[in-house]
């Protein structure tokens, strides 16, 4: 029988990587706390309908990337491909948007998309997701961009560039959509099969297609900026003025439309030269219509998500220092030492010290090697002589000094 392997695109995070993951997650929590965002943990699975209605039927995610199944009761369920729809559902279900103040929320965890796995792109991947509800103004858009920027900068990402655009709103976008469809229809023979299909359903996505033929065909196409209504224009100006005020490096990309249908007005991504690729490490925007679309009140909202895989890879490449080893490695040097050693290790752990041990008798040489490999600060030796004196010998592995301590007084360790 062959041993089973993990599912393609689903990766184990092994102990030597777990420290880096914790570091990225702790950084996310620290920045979120400083900006006043609180954690909401929605479940990993939601009704399929939530994503169909929320993200848009004609998006790549809903069309071809969702992990959908029927449960034993016949209900269609989907592993979340992103967090926003679930966050909105939870916020509405628990009335977190009642009262006057904006709700500032974040969530950290795995997402699932059936994509072609490649370096840093997985089928189970992780995001920091940040969402704010109730505040319609451009300053809150700038605040979430700033939060994201701080998170990435504090992790050591260099040359951060914020790419922004405005996607308009329900009053100005339809007119642009109509113009875009007729402009694209006249050039459809130059578009890839995906874009030809998308043309009428989701024409804005054609502007964002990575296919070189499509990029050339649409290079001089109509842009939304000319069609923006007064309030959308004002909102965009307010956002970029705030980014200027904070000295952030931003550019406008008229073709930035993002891959999910819920965006209105602000869309943004952050790129970094540290990641050496065109792909955004994070993106988001405003989605003022989504709450109402999912059956709730009309609540404006804005947010982003940052993929964590590539951030962890970057830290790993930079040889982040290894996490500290245990305080003690306990070495029973004879079989009579196993029980008292086992008990002492437990007593020390209960006092908050970290103690590594292998419950077998070995030579001093092999134990020293093992303590060294684990990066332990001190070795506790427990052999026949120590047992006879009810003591242990403690060797400081860095200072190479030894002293005796009482076996029965864990408070002295
Ligand atoms: P998204 O652009 O689909 O937006 O994903 C955000 C980030 O998640 C991407 O920039 C990328 O870093 C990461 N990501 C996406 N797919 C994968 C994958 N297969 N493997 C590794 N990383 C991946 C959203 O998810 C929106 N919910 C963002 C948002 C929140 N908008 C408003 N609020």
Boltz pocket constraint, residues with backbone or C-beta under 6 A from the ligand:
constraints:
  - pocket:
      binder: B
      contacts: [[A, 81], [A, 82], [A, 83], [A, 84], [A, 113], [A, 115], [A, 120], [A, 121], [A, 122], [A, 123], [A, 125], [A, 126], [A, 127], [A, 129], [A, 130], [A, 131], [A, 259], [A, 260], [A, 280], [A, 281], [A, 282], [A, 283], [A, 284], [A, 285], [A, 286], [A, 287], [A, 302], [A, 303], [A, 304], [A, 305], [A, 306], [A, 307], [A, 308], [A, 309]]
      max_distance: 6.0
